[in-house]
Amino acid sequence: MSKAHMNVLFICTGNSARSIIAESLLNQ
């Protein structure tokens, strides 16, 4: 998935825990 697509999914969840996971995944 593209970063934009992933960002949309994480924003839609509205879940701070997922945001943290997303950040760590994108930083790898």
mmCIF entry with sequence, helices, sheets and N, C-alpha, C, O atoms, coordinates in Angstrom:
data_MODEL
# 
_entry.id   MODEL 
# 
_entity.id                         1 
_entity.type                       polymer 
_entity.pdbx_number_of_molecules   1 
# 
_entity_poly.entity_id                      1 
_entity_poly.type                           'polypeptide(L)' 
_entity_poly.nstd_linkage                   no 
_entity_poly.nstd_monomer                   no 
_entity_poly.pdbx_seq_one_letter_code       MSKAHMNVLFICTGNSARSIIAESLLNQ 
_entity_poly.pdbx_seq_one_letter_code_can   MSKAHMNVLFICTGNSARSIIAESLLNQ 
_entity_poly.pdbx_strand_id                 A 
# 
loop_
_entity_poly_seq.entity_id 
_entity_poly_seq.num 
_entity_poly_seq.mon_id 
_entity_poly_seq.hetero 
1 1  MET n 
1 2  SER n 
1 3  LYS n 
1 4  ALA n 
1 5  HIS n 
1 6  MET n 
1 7  ASN n 
1 8  VAL n 
1 9  LEU n 
1 10 PHE n 
1 11 ILE n 
1 12 CYS n 
1 13 THR n 
1 14 GLY n 
1 15 ASN n 
1 16 SER n 
1 17 ALA n 
1 18 ARG n 
1 19 SER n 
1 20 ILE n 
1 21 ILE n 
1 22 ALA n 
1 23 GLU n 
1 24 SER n 
1 25 LEU n 
1 26 LEU n 
1 27 ASN n 
1 28 GLN n 
# 
_struct_asym.id          A 
_struct_asym.entity_id   1 
# 
loop_
_struct_conf.conf_type_id 
_struct_conf.id 
_struct_conf.pdbx_PDB_helix_id 
_struct_conf.beg_label_comp_id 
_struct_conf.beg_label_asym_id 
_struct_conf.beg_label_seq_id 
_struct_conf.pdbx_beg_PDB_ins_code 
_struct_conf.end_label_comp_id 
_struct_conf.end_label_asym_id 
_struct_conf.end_label_seq_id 
_struct_conf.pdbx_end_PDB_ins_code 
_struct_conf.beg_auth_comp_id 
_struct_conf.beg_auth_asym_id 
_struct_conf.beg_auth_seq_id 
_struct_conf.end_auth_comp_id 
_struct_conf.end_auth_asym_id 
_struct_conf.end_auth_seq_id 
_struct_conf.pdbx_PDB_helix_class 
_struct_conf.details 
_struct_conf.pdbx_PDB_helix_length 
HELX_P HELX_P1 AA1 LYS A 3  ? THR A 13 ? LYS A 3  THR A 13 1 ? 11 
HELX_P HELX_P2 AA2 SER A 16 ? ASN A 27 ? SER A 16 ASN A 27 1 ? 12 
# 
_struct_conf_type.id          HELX_P 
_struct_conf_type.criteria    ? 
_struct_conf_type.reference   ? 
# 
loop_
_atom_site.group_PDB 
_atom_site.id 
_atom_site.type_symbol 
_atom_site.label_atom_id 
_atom_site.label_alt_id 
_atom_site.label_comp_id 
_atom_site.label_asym_id 
_atom_site.label_entity_id 
_atom_site.label_seq_id 
_atom_site.pdbx_PDB_ins_code 
_atom_site.Cartn_x 
_atom_site.Cartn_y 
_atom_site.Cartn_z 
_atom_site.occupancy 
_atom_site.B_iso_or_equiv 
_atom_site.pdbx_formal_charge 
_atom_site.auth_seq_id 
_atom_site.auth_comp_id 
_atom_site.auth_asym_id 
_atom_site.auth_atom_id 
_atom_site.pdbx_PDB_model_num 
ATOM 1   N N  . MET A 1 1  ? 0.843   -1.202 0.000  1.00 0.00 ? 1  MET A N  1 
ATOM 2   C CA . MET A 1 1  ? 0.000   0.000  0.000  1.00 0.00 ? 1  MET A CA 1 
ATOM 3   C C  . MET A 1 1  ? 0.877   1.250  0.000  1.00 0.00 ? 1  MET A C  1 
ATOM 4   O O  . MET A 1 1  ? 1.992   1.241  0.521  1.00 0.00 ? 1  MET A O  1 
ATOM 5   N N  . SER A 1 2  ? 0.365   2.304  -0.582 1.00 0.00 ? 2  SER A N  1 
ATOM 6   C CA . SER A 1 2  ? 1.087   3.565  -0.570 1.00 0.00 ? 2  SER A CA 1 
ATOM 7   C C  . SER A 1 2  ? 0.955   4.225  0.801  1.00 0.00 ? 2  SER A C  1 
ATOM 8   O O  . SER A 1 2  ? 0.060   3.894  1.578  1.00 0.00 ? 2  SER A O  1 
ATOM 9   N N  . LYS A 1 3  ? 1.858   5.160  1.082  1.00 0.00 ? 3  LYS A N  1 
ATOM 10  C CA . LYS A 1 3  ? 1.786   5.859  2.368  1.00 0.00 ? 3  LYS A CA 1 
ATOM 11  C C  . LYS A 1 3  ? 0.463   6.604  2.504  1.00 0.00 ? 3  LYS A C  1 
ATOM 12  O O  . LYS A 1 3  ? -0.128  6.631  3.583  1.00 0.00 ? 3  LYS A O  1 
ATOM 13  N N  . ALA A 1 4  ? 0.001   7.205  1.418  1.00 0.00 ? 4  ALA A N  1 
ATOM 14  C CA . ALA A 1 4  ? -1.259  7.952  1.467  1.00 0.00 ? 4  ALA A CA 1 
ATOM 15  C C  . ALA A 1 4  ? -2.409  7.031  1.849  1.00 0.00 ? 4  ALA A C  1 
ATOM 16  O O  . ALA A 1 4  ? -3.245  7.388  2.679  1.00 0.00 ? 4  ALA A O  1 
ATOM 17  N N  . HIS A 1 5  ? -2.453  5.845  1.245  1.00 0.00 ? 5  HIS A N  1 
ATOM 18  C CA . HIS A 1 5  ? -3.507  4.875  1.533  1.00 0.00 ? 5  HIS A CA 1 
ATOM 19  C C  . HIS A 1 5  ? -3.442  4.459  3.001  1.00 0.00 ? 5  HIS A C  1 
ATOM 20  O O  . HIS A 1 5  ? -4.472  4.377  3.671  1.00 0.00 ? 5  HIS A O  1 
ATOM 21  N N  . MET A 1 6  ? -2.241  4.198  3.496  1.00 0.00 ? 6  MET A N  1 
ATOM 22  C CA . MET A 1 6  ? -2.075  3.795  4.892  1.00 0.00 ? 6  MET A CA 1 
ATOM 23  C C  . MET A 1 6  ? -2.505  4.913  5.826  1.00 0.00 ? 6  MET A C  1 
ATOM 24  O O  . MET A 1 6  ? -3.161  4.659  6.836  1.00 0.00 ? 6  MET A O  1 
ATOM 25  N N  . ASN A 1 7  ? -2.140  6.152  5.497  1.00 0.00 ? 7  ASN A N  1 
ATOM 26  C CA . ASN A 1 7  ? -2.525  7.287  6.337  1.00 0.00 ? 7  ASN A CA 1 
ATOM 27  C C  . ASN A 1 7  ? -4.038  7.396  6.440  1.00 0.00 ? 7  ASN A C  1 
ATOM 28  O O  . ASN A 1 7  ? -4.566  7.666  7.519  1.00 0.00 ? 7  ASN A O  1 
ATOM 29  N N  . VAL A 1 8  ? -4.738  7.192  5.340  1.00 0.00 ? 8  VAL A N  1 
ATOM 30  C CA . VAL A 1 8  ? -6.204  7.260  5.357  1.00 0.00 ? 8  VAL A CA 1 
ATOM 31  C C  . VAL A 1 8  ? -6.767  6.199  6.294  1.00 0.00 ? 8  VAL A C  1 
ATOM 32  O O  . VAL A 1 8  ? -7.680  6.477  7.071  1.00 0.00 ? 8  VAL A O  1 
ATOM 33  N N  . LEU A 1 9  ? -6.226  4.986  6.225  1.00 0.00 ? 9  LEU A N  1 
ATOM 34  C CA . LEU A 1 9  ? -6.717  3.913  7.091  1.00 0.00 ? 9  LEU A CA 1 
ATOM 35  C C  . LEU A 1 9  ? -6.496  4.259  8.558  1.00 0.00 ? 9  LEU A C  1 
ATOM 36  O O  . LEU A 1 9  ? -7.381  4.047  9.387  1.00 0.00 ? 9  LEU A O  1 
ATOM 37  N N  . PHE A 1 10 ? -5.314  4.792  8.881  1.00 0.00 ? 10 PHE A N  1 
ATOM 38  C CA . PHE A 1 10 ? -5.008  5.100  10.279 1.00 0.00 ? 10 PHE A CA 1 
ATOM 39  C C  . PHE A 1 10 ? -5.864  6.258  10.777 1.00 0.00 ? 10 PHE A C  1 
ATOM 40  O O  . PHE A 1 10 ? -6.294  6.255  11.931 1.00 0.00 ? 10 PHE A O  1 
ATOM 41  N N  . ILE A 1 11 ? -6.115  7.244  9.928  1.00 0.00 ? 11 ILE A N  1 
ATOM 42  C CA . ILE A 1 11 ? -6.966  8.370  10.325 1.00 0.00 ? 11 ILE A CA 1 
ATOM 43  C C  . ILE A 1 11 ? -8.393  7.877  10.566 1.00 0.00 ? 11 ILE A C  1 
ATOM 44  O O  . ILE A 1 11 ? -9.058  8.310  11.507 1.00 0.00 ? 11 ILE A O  1 
ATOM 45  N N  . CYS A 1 12 ? -8.853  6.970  9.709  1.00 0.00 ? 12 CYS A N  1 
ATOM 46  C CA . CYS A 1 12 ? -10.222 6.458  9.827  1.00 0.00 ? 12 CYS A CA 1 
ATOM 47  C C  . CYS A 1 12 ? -10.428 5.679  11.127 1.00 0.00 ? 12 CYS A C  1 
ATOM 48  O O  . CYS A 1 12 ? -11.524 5.688  11.689 1.00 0.00 ? 12 CYS A O  1 
ATOM 49  N N  . THR A 1 13 ? -9.379  5.005  11.608 1.00 0.00 ? 13 THR A N  1 
ATOM 50  C CA . THR A 1 13 ? -9.534  4.238  12.838 1.00 0.00 ? 13 THR A CA 1 
ATOM 51  C C  . THR A 1 13 ? -9.720  5.164  14.021 1.00 0.00 ? 13 THR A C  1 
ATOM 52  O O  . THR A 1 13 ? -10.438 4.833  14.964 1.00 0.00 ? 13 THR A O  1 
ATOM 53  N N  . GLY A 1 14 ? -9.079  6.325  13.981 1.00 0.00 ? 14 GLY A N  1 
ATOM 54  C CA . GLY A 1 14 ? -9.170  7.258  15.090 1.00 0.00 ? 14 GLY A CA 1 
ATOM 55  C C  . GLY A 1 14 ? -8.601  6.665  16.361 1.00 0.00 ? 14 GLY A C  1 
ATOM 56  O O  . GLY A 1 14 ? -8.985  7.056  17.463 1.00 0.00 ? 14 GLY A O  1 
ATOM 57  N N  . ASN A 1 15 ? -7.679  5.715  16.208 1.00 0.00 ? 15 ASN A N  1 
ATOM 58  C CA . ASN A 1 15 ? -7.150  4.985  17.355 1.00 0.00 ? 15 ASN A CA 1 
ATOM 59  C C  . ASN A 1 15 ? -5.713  5.413  17.605 1.00 0.00 ? 15 ASN A C  1 
ATOM 60  O O  . ASN A 1 15 ? -4.853  5.204  16.749 1.00 0.00 ? 15 ASN A O  1 
ATOM 61  N N  . SER A 1 16 ? -5.437  6.006  18.757 1.00 0.00 ? 16 SER A N  1 
ATOM 62  C CA . SER A 1 16 ? -4.095  6.508  19.047 1.00 0.00 ? 16 SER A CA 1 
ATOM 63  C C  . SER A 1 16 ? -3.066  5.384  19.056 1.00 0.00 ? 16 SER A C  1 
ATOM 64  O O  . SER A 1 16 ? -1.922  5.590  18.653 1.00 0.00 ? 16 SER A O  1 
ATOM 65  N N  . ALA A 1 17 ? -3.460  4.209  19.509 1.00 0.00 ? 17 ALA A N  1 
ATOM 66  C CA . ALA A 1 17 ? -2.534  3.076  19.525 1.00 0.00 ? 17 ALA A CA 1 
ATOM 67  C C  . ALA A 1 17 ? -2.128  2.717  18.100 1.00 0.00 ? 17 ALA A C  1 
ATOM 68  O O  . ALA A 1 17 ? -0.955  2.455  17.833 1.00 0.00 ? 17 ALA A O  1 
ATOM 69  N N  . ARG A 1 18 ? -3.100  2.705  17.185 1.00 0.00 ? 18 ARG A N  1 
ATOM 70  C CA . ARG A 1 18 ? -2.787  2.399  15.787 1.00 0.00 ? 18 ARG A CA 1 
ATOM 71  C C  . ARG A 1 18 ? -1.898  3.480  15.189 1.00 0.00 ? 18 ARG A C  1 
ATOM 72  O O  . ARG A 1 18 ? -1.034  3.186  14.363 1.00 0.00 ? 18 ARG A O  1 
ATOM 73  N N  . SER A 1 19 ? -2.101  4.718  15.598 1.00 0.00 ? 19 SER A N  1 
ATOM 74  C CA . SER A 1 19 ? -1.270  5.804  15.089 1.00 0.00 ? 19 SER A CA 1 
ATOM 75  C C  . SER A 1 19 ? 0.183   5.583  15.480 1.00 0.00 ? 19 SER A C  1 
ATOM 76  O O  . SER A 1 19 ? 1.090   5.823  14.684 1.00 0.00 ? 19 SER A O  1 
ATOM 77  N N  . ILE A 1 20 ? 0.400   5.127  16.705 1.00 0.00 ? 20 ILE A N  1 
ATOM 78  C CA . ILE A 1 20 ? 1.755   4.841  17.177 1.00 0.00 ? 20 ILE A CA 1 
ATOM 79  C C  . ILE A 1 20 ? 2.355   3.696  16.368 1.00 0.00 ? 20 ILE A C  1 
ATOM 80  O O  . ILE A 1 20 ? 3.512   3.764  15.952 1.00 0.00 ? 20 ILE A O  1 
ATOM 81  N N  . ILE A 1 21 ? 1.571   2.648  16.145 1.00 0.00 ? 21 ILE A N  1 
ATOM 82  C CA . ILE A 1 21 ? 2.036   1.509  15.349 1.00 0.00 ? 21 ILE A CA 1 
ATOM 83  C C  . ILE A 1 21 ? 2.332   1.969  13.923 1.00 0.00 ? 21 ILE A C  1 
ATOM 84  O O  . ILE A 1 21 ? 3.345   1.584  13.338 1.00 0.00 ? 21 ILE A O  1 
ATOM 85  N N  . ALA A 1 22 ? 1.457   2.781  13.375 1.00 0.00 ? 22 ALA A N  1 
ATOM 86  C CA . ALA A 1 22 ? 1.640   3.282  12.012 1.00 0.00 ? 22 ALA A CA 1 
ATOM 87  C C  . ALA A 1 22 ? 2.941   4.055  11.904 1.00 0.00 ? 22 ALA A C  1 
ATOM 88  O O  . ALA A 1 22 ? 3.698   3.883  10.949 1.00 0.00 ? 22 ALA A O  1 
ATOM 89  N N  . GLU A 1 23 ? 3.199   4.907  12.886 1.00 0.00 ? 23 GLU A N  1 
ATOM 90  C CA . GLU A 1 23 ? 4.402   5.719  12.865 1.00 0.00 ? 23 GLU A CA 1 
ATOM 91  C C  . GLU A 1 23 ? 5.643   4.840  12.891 1.00 0.00 ? 23 GLU A C  1 
ATOM 92  O O  . GLU A 1 23 ? 6.594   5.086  12.149 1.00 0.00 ? 23 GLU A O  1 
ATOM 93  N N  . SER A 1 24 ? 5.640   3.820  13.737 1.00 0.00 ? 24 SER A N  1 
ATOM 94  C CA . SER A 1 24 ? 6.800   2.931  13.826 1.00 0.00 ? 24 SER A CA 1 
ATOM 95  C C  . SER A 1 24 ? 6.988   2.157  12.524 1.00 0.00 ? 24 SER A C  1 
ATOM 96  O O  . SER A 1 24 ? 8.119   1.945  12.087 1.00 0.00 ? 24 SER A O  1 
ATOM 97  N N  . LEU A 1 25 ? 5.878   1.731  11.896 1.00 0.00 ? 25 LEU A N  1 
ATOM 98  C CA . LEU A 1 25 ? 5.975   1.000  10.629 1.00 0.00 ? 25 LEU A CA 1 
ATOM 99  C C  . LEU A 1 25 ? 6.506   1.895  9.520  1.00 0.00 ? 25 LEU A C  1 
ATOM 100 O O  . LEU A 1 25 ? 7.350   1.473  8.729  1.00 0.00 ? 25 LEU A O  1 
ATOM 101 N N  . LEU A 1 26 ? 6.017   3.128  9.457  1.00 0.00 ? 26 LEU A N  1 
ATOM 102 C CA . LEU A 1 26 ? 6.446   4.044  8.403  1.00 0.00 ? 26 LEU A CA 1 
ATOM 103 C C  . LEU A 1 26 ? 7.898   4.464  8.588  1.00 0.00 ? 26 LEU A C  1 
ATOM 104 O O  . LEU A 1 26 ? 8.576   4.810  7.620  1.00 0.00 ? 26 LEU A O  1 
ATOM 105 N N  . ASN A 1 27 ? 8.377   4.433  9.832  1.00 0.00 ? 27 ASN A N  1 
ATOM 106 C CA . ASN A 1 27 ? 9.755   4.845  10.108 1.00 0.00 ? 27 ASN A CA 1 
ATOM 107 C C  . ASN A 1 27 ? 10.762  3.744  9.828  1.00 0.00 ? 27 ASN A C  1 
ATOM 108 O O  . ASN A 1 27 ? 11.965  4.003  9.794  1.00 0.00 ? 27 ASN A O  1 
ATOM 109 N N  . GLN A 1 28 ? 10.293  2.524  9.628  1.00 0.00 ? 28 GLN A N  1 
ATOM 110 C CA . GLN A 1 28 ? 11.219  1.415  9.386  1.00 0.00 ? 28 GLN A CA 1 
ATOM 111 C C  . GLN A 1 28 ? 11.800  1.486  7.987  1.00 0.00 ? 28 GLN A C  1 
ATOM 112 O O  . GLN A 1 28 ? 12.601  0.633  7.607  1.00 0.00 ? 28 GLN A O  1 
# 
